[in-house]
Amino acid sequence: MYAVDELKDVPALPAAFETAAAAAADRTALECGKRVLTYRELNAAANRLARRLRSSEGVTAGSRVAIHMSRSVELYVALLAVLKLGGVVVPLNPAHPVAVRRSAAEEAQPVLTLRDVPAGLGSVTAERDVHELVAASVSLPAGNLAEAVDPKSTAFILFTSGSTGRPKGVLIPHRAIARVADHNGHAVVLPDDCFLQTSPYSFAASTTEIWLSLLHGARLVVPPPQLPSLPELARLITEHGVTFLNLPCGLFNLLVDGHPEALDGVRSVIVSGDFPSPEHLSRALRAVGGAVHNAYGCTENSALTAVRALTEEDVRRQVFPVGRPLPGVGLHVLRPDLAPCDPGEVGELCLSGAGLTHGYLEQPKLTAEKFPEHAGTRLLRTGDMARLTPEGEVVLVGRTDQMVKIRGFRVELREVELAAEETGLVNRAVVRAVDAADNLRELVLFCTTATGEPTTSTRSRRTCAARRARTLIRGTTASRPPTSTPSPTSASPRTSPTRSSWRRWSGPSRSTRSWPPCCPRSRPR
């Protein structure tokens, strides 16, 4: 459907960064609170730390290194240092529950964890304080390393929601990220541009923010470690002169509602994770000084896949195509036998080309299932159902599985159900995603208790969140389906309704009690 233009000579991330750093040596690379680093300073610090990691910690090509750090200058120094050695970065988000971080570390088996606060990983991996390593490296040479990193080698292992109850590690190669820098599909990045990193560095969306900025000699503004409030976010955008902004749909809607004036100087806004409401899009098109783009992507295709500039015509039609793929990426709407669909026919959206990752960590069967070979082409089966319009554009129409979007993040409902069942408080759980009153979606948990006695929703929610789903739950709601369906909270396992019957239920009434987020990380960002 969309031809794939083979990308030639896409470099590894360290080589691409060093080229940009040489051209923009005295320009600002990072702004983090009161700390400012030029490209010369950032590159030198990363080179010194890389030499220290090689000599004292034994990090070499292929070594997996976990990074457990808050947003700071040292975070980016550490990322670059590991990549310059040909190492593989395993981001561990300090805001995630210890069980989630430990699970990821057990899967990835890093040789080392760089941290600024204790990671709590036990004996899984050795931990080193990044500030001590940076201080010990100041006398080392600042020049670029001689290591030649293969662009096809793995740069990151990012973990995404999994239906088995354990997150899946995705192996992302250098070239899949670096290709976005020159082929981002929506706007030319200039050295005077300024990016704001709004995504956690453990999420695929952050690769677009970080590397689109650093590989073009642009300026990257790093918010404080604690989550900024909406007024603080608007102030950051205005005071720093942010020109490129990547926002999950929920946060985009909130910013348009509360502080549309902050978007006046922004040249390009990318809305990802879901489609904006026609009302918010119409208001944003009047407020934004540049363009508003819809972005489609997934971790398995290194995030950014297709981009489309949105218009008032889209508002009128209320149909939002995913956009044209970036160069080097193919979009295909296919039948179950992988034959092409006709225009208007619904099929599965499959991807091909330079953005595809190597697959899943230590899961060859799942990798073969999700990345099949067909007619000599390696594909990614996204699980998104789509159709082709008469104009040849791709429109999403649903999912083939239980994946949903919550606050712009893909969430497997089964993963949250398993997290609830593992608490020991419930015998059987079903989770649904429903529309909330604030134009965002939230998860609703239905359950039968293990003892037959009622359990408090607060206890269930917090226990579930502490195990796995903390970043997914905005407010788990205790509610009952219509009276024609047995109540999940009172029915015994033998007589309780099936998962399919609960999922057919249309959702809780507005009078149903709900609770605020159980942690700041799960609030709209």
N, C-alpha and C positions, 0 to 999 in steps of 0.2 A: 504494500500500500504506500508506504513512504520508503523510498530507496535509501539505503545506508551508504553514505559517503565514507569510505575507509579513511581514517585519520592516520596520517604518516608522521613519524618523528615526534610523537608526544613524549615529553621528557618525564623523568621521575620528579617528585615534588621537591627534593633538595636542589636539583639542578635548576629547575624552574625558579625557585625562590632565590637562589644565588645570582641568577641573571637579573632578576628584578631588583635585588638589593644593590647590585653593582651600579645599575642605572639610576637608582633613587637613594644613593648612600646617605645623603644628608637630609632626606625628607623624613617626616614622622611616620613610623610604622605602627606604633601602639600608643594609645592614650588610656591609662588605667588609673583613674582618680588623679592624683597629683603627679604620678609617674609617667614620664614620656620617654620613649626609646626611638631613636632613628633606625633606619634599616641597617646602617653600618654597625650600630651598637647591638641590635638584635642578632644579626648574623654572627658577630664576634662572640657574643655570649653563648650562642648555641654551639659554635665550633669548640669553644673551651669546654663546655659541659660534655659534649660528645667525646672529646679526648679523655676526660676524666672517667666517663662511663666505660670507655673501652679499656683503660689501663687498670682501674681499680675494681670494676664490677664485671668485667668480662663480656660486655655487650658487643655483639658482632652482627653481621648480616643474618637475618632470620630470627634473632633473639626476640622473644615476646616480652615487652616491658609494660606493665600496668601503670597508669597515671591516675592517681587519686588526689586531686587538687581542686581548690576553689579557684575562681577566676582571678588571675593575677598575671603580672609580667612573666613570672617564672613558669607559668603553665605553658606559654607559647615557646619559651626557651627550651623547655623540656620536650615538647612535641617535636620541634625542629631537630634537637640533638639526637633523639632516638632515630628519627627518619634519616638523618645524615649518615648514620652508621649502617643503614639498611635494616634496622630493627623494625619490629611490628608493634604499633601502639595499641594498647588495650585500655580504652578510657573507662574509668570507674567513677560514677557520679557520687560525691559525698552526700548528696541529698537523698539518695536511694537507701532503702533499708539495708542493714548489714547482711541479711540473708540473700538479698539480690546481688550485692557486691561479691559476697563469698561464692555464690553459685557461678557468677561469671568468671571469677578467678580460678575456680576448680575446673571449669570447662577449658579455659585458655592456657592454664599452667604457665604463667609468666615466670621468667627467671628472676624478676626484680619488680618491686613496686616503688615508684617515686611518689612521695606524698608530702604534703605540708601539714596534715593532721593525721593521727593514727587511722589506718584503714580498717582495723579489726578483722584481718584475714587469717589470724592464727598462724598455723604452720604451713599454709598453702604456698606462701612466697615470702622471700625476704623483703623487708621494708627499709627504705633509705630516705632520710629527710632531704628534700631537694635543696633547701637553703644551705645546708651544710655542704652538699656537693658543689653547689654554685660557688660558695666561698672558697672551697678548696681548689677551684679551677681557675682562679683569677690570674695566676702566674703562667698559665699554659698558653701556647701559641693561639692567635686569633684567626689565622688564615683558614681557608676552606680545606676540608679533608680530601684525601686522595681517593677515597672509596667511590666506586662507580656503582650506583644503585640501579638495578634493573627496573624499568618502568612497569613491567608486567608482574613484578613481585608484590607481595601483600604489604600494604602500608598500615591498615587499621583492621582490627576486629571489633565490629560494633554489634551489640546485642539488641535483638528486636523481639517483640512479643511472640510467644509460641503456644500452640494449642495443647502441647503435652504438659504444660505447667512449668516448663523450664524455658527461659529465653533462649533464642537461637543466636549463635555467633555467626556473623556474616563476614567473609574474607574479602576486603576491598583493596584492589590493586592501586598502585600509584597513578597509572595512566587514566583510570576511570575517574579520578578526581581532577587531575591536571588538565584533562581535555575540556573541562567546564570553563577554565580560565580563558581560553581563546575562543570557545564556542558556547557562550552562555545563553545565546538564543534570544536575548531581550534588549540588551543595550551594550554599547561600547564603554568599558570602564576606563576612566581617565585618571592620571596621577593625582589630580585635585579632588577626586571623589572620596567620600567618607562612608564607611560601613559601621553599623552597630550590631554587635553580636547579641542576639536575643535568645538563641537556642543553646541549651546545655551542650557542652562539647562531646558528650556521650551519644548525642543524636546525630543522624546523618545530615539533617538540615544545617548543622553548624559548619560542615565542610564547605558548603557554598559561601557562607558568610566569611569564614576565615581565609579560604584560598582565593576566592575572587578578589579579595582585598590585597593579601600579601603577595600574590603573583603578578599584580599590576602596579606595585609601588604606591598603592592608595593607603589611606589612613583607616585603622581599625580601632573603634572605640569599644572598650571593655567595661561593661557595667560593674558595679560593686558586687562582691560575692553574695550578699543578701539580695533577694528579689526586689527590684524597685516597684514602688506603687505606680499606678497609672499616671498621676501628675508628675512623678519623678521621671518616668519614661518619656513623657512629652517634653520635659525640660532637657533631658539628655539629647533628644533629637534636635531640639532648637539650638541649644547652647553650643553643641559640637558641629553644627552644620551638616547633619547626616544627609547624604544624597541617595544612598542605596539602603533599602530596608526590606528585610525578609520577616514576615509575620505569620504565625498561624492564624487561621480564619477567626477564631474566637477573640483573640487579642486585637486583630484588625477591627472587628466590629466594635469592641469596647473603645478603642482609640478614636474611631470615627464618631461614636456617640459622645465621648467626653472631651476630646481635645483635637478636633479636626484641624485647628490652626497649626498644629505641630507638623502637619504633612505638607505645608505650603512650599517649603524649600526642598522637598524630597523629589529627586529626579526619577526614581524607579521604585515602586512598591511591589514586592512579590507576595502574593497571598497564597499560602500553601496549606495542605492538610484537609481542606474542604473548600466548598464554593461559597463566596460571600452572598448574603441575601441581596436581592435586587435593590432594596431600600438603602442598605449600607453602601453598596457599590455606586449607586447614583449620587449619593452625598459625597463619597470619596472622590469621584471623578471631578466634582466641582472644587474640592479642597486641595487635592494633590497638585503640586506645581508641575509634575511630569506625568508619568503613565502608571496605571495600575495593571499588574500582570497576574494572571492565574498561572500557578505552577503545578505540574503533576510530577510525582516521582515516588520512589520507594528505596529503602535501604539496599535491596538486592540489585538495584541499578544505580548505585552510588548517588542517591537522592535526585538531583535535578535531571529530569528526563524530557519534559516538553513544557513550553511556555507560550502564552498567548496574551496579547494586549487586549484588555477588556474595554468595551465601548458602551455608549448609551443604547445602541442597537441590541446589545446583549441584555441590558436591563429590560428593554421592551419585550424581547422574545422570551426572557427568563430561561434561556438555554445556554449553558456555559461549556463549550467544547474544551478538551484538555489542551489544545494547542498543537503547534507543529513541533516535532521532535528536534532536539539539538542535533547539529551535524554529527554523524557517526552513530546515531541511534535510529533504530527502526521500530515503528509501531505497526502491529498487525492485529486485526480482529478475526479470530479463528474459531472454527467449529471444534467439537470434541476430538475429531480425528485430525485436527490441525490444518484442515483445508480452509481457504479464505472464505469469509462470509460475504454475501452480497450486500450492497447498500440497504440500510434499514433493518437488516437481520442482526439479531443479538448474538454475540459470541464472547469468548474470553479475550481480553486484551493481553497480548503477548509482546515482549520487547526483544530486541536483538541489537548487536553492535558493541561499540567501544565502552559503554557504560556498565556492561554486565560484570558482576563480581565473580570470584572463583567458586562461590557456593557457600555451604554451611560448614562450620567447624565440626569435624569428626562426625558428620552425618552424611555419608555417601549415598544412602538410599534416598533421603529427602532431597539431596542435591540433584540426583538423577531424575527424580520426579518433577521438581520445580524448574530444572534447567535441561529440558530434553533437546536432543539433536533431531532436526527435521530437514530433510532435503539439503543436507550439508551445512545447515545453519544452526547455531546454538541459540536457543530461545529461553526466555524467562516467562513462565506462566504466572501472571500477577495475581490471579484470583479476582480481578475486577472484570465485571461484565460491561460490555460496551456495544455501541452500534455506530455504523458509518452514516453520516448525513449525505444527502444528494450532492453536497458541495465537497465531499471527501473528508470532512472533519470527524473526529472521534468524540462521542458523547458517552459518559459513564452512566450506567443504569442500575448498578447494584454489585453484589459480591457472590462468589461461588461458595463462600465459607462463612464463618462466624466472626470475621474481622470487621471491626467498626472503627470510626474515627472519633476520638475524644480529645478535645482541646488541640486538635491538629496532629495527634499521635495515633498511630495504628495500634489497636488493642484487640487481642484474641479474647473473646468472651469466655472461652473454655479455660484460659489461663487464670482468670479471676475466679471462676467457679471452683477450680482445683485449689486455689489459695484459700477460699472460704472453707472448703471441705477439710483441708489439712489442719485447720484450727482446732478441730475436735469439738467445736461448738455446734456444728450442724452436720446432719447426716447426708443431706442432698441439697445442692444449690443450683439455681438457675439465675443467670445475669442477663439483663436486657439493657439496651441503650435507649433512652427516651429523650425527647425534647424538653428542655427546662424553660422556665418563664423568662430567662435572660438571654434568649436566642442561642443558647449553648446546649450541649448534650451532657447528660449525666448517666451514670450506671445505677441500675436498680437491682438489688439482690432479693430473690425469693428463696426461702429455705424451709426444710423440715429439720427440727432440732434433733440432735443425737439422743436426747433423753426423753423427748416428747414434751418437755417443759418449754415455755417461751424463753427466749434469750433477748437481751437488750440489743437494739440495733447498734448503739454506740460501741458496745463491747465487741460485737461481730465485726463492725467496720474497722475499728482500730487494730484488732488482732489480724484481720485479713490484710490490712495495709502494712503492718509491720513485717509480714511474711513476704509479700510479693507485690501487691497492687497499689502501693502507696502513691505512686505518681499517676495512677489511673483513676482514683476515686475522688471525685469532687464532693460527693455527699451520697453515700449509699442510703437508699430510701427503704424504710420498712413499710410495706403496703400490702393490700389484699386485692386479688383479682375480683371481677364481678361475682355476685353470689352464685351464679350458675356453675362456677368453677370452684372446686374445693380449695380452701385456703392453704397455701404452702406453709404458713406458720403454724397451722394446727393439725393438718392431715398427717397420718402416720405414713411411713415409707411405703407400706403395702398398698394404701389407698390413695396416695398422693397423686396429683395430676402429672402427666408426662412433661418432659422438657418442651416438647413441641407445642403442647397446649398452653404452657405458660408463655412461650414465645409468640403465640398468636394473639395474646392479650394486648390491647392497644396502649396500655400504660396507666400510670396512677392518676387519680383525680387531683385537681389543684389543691384540694383540702388535705391531701396526704402529707404527713409530717416529713420533713427532710432536715438534714443536719449540715452545718457548714463544713468546709474542707477540713480534713484531719491533720493537714500539715501545710505550710506555706507553699511547698513545691507543687501541690495539686491545685492551687488557685490559678485562675486565668493569668497568663503571663503577659 
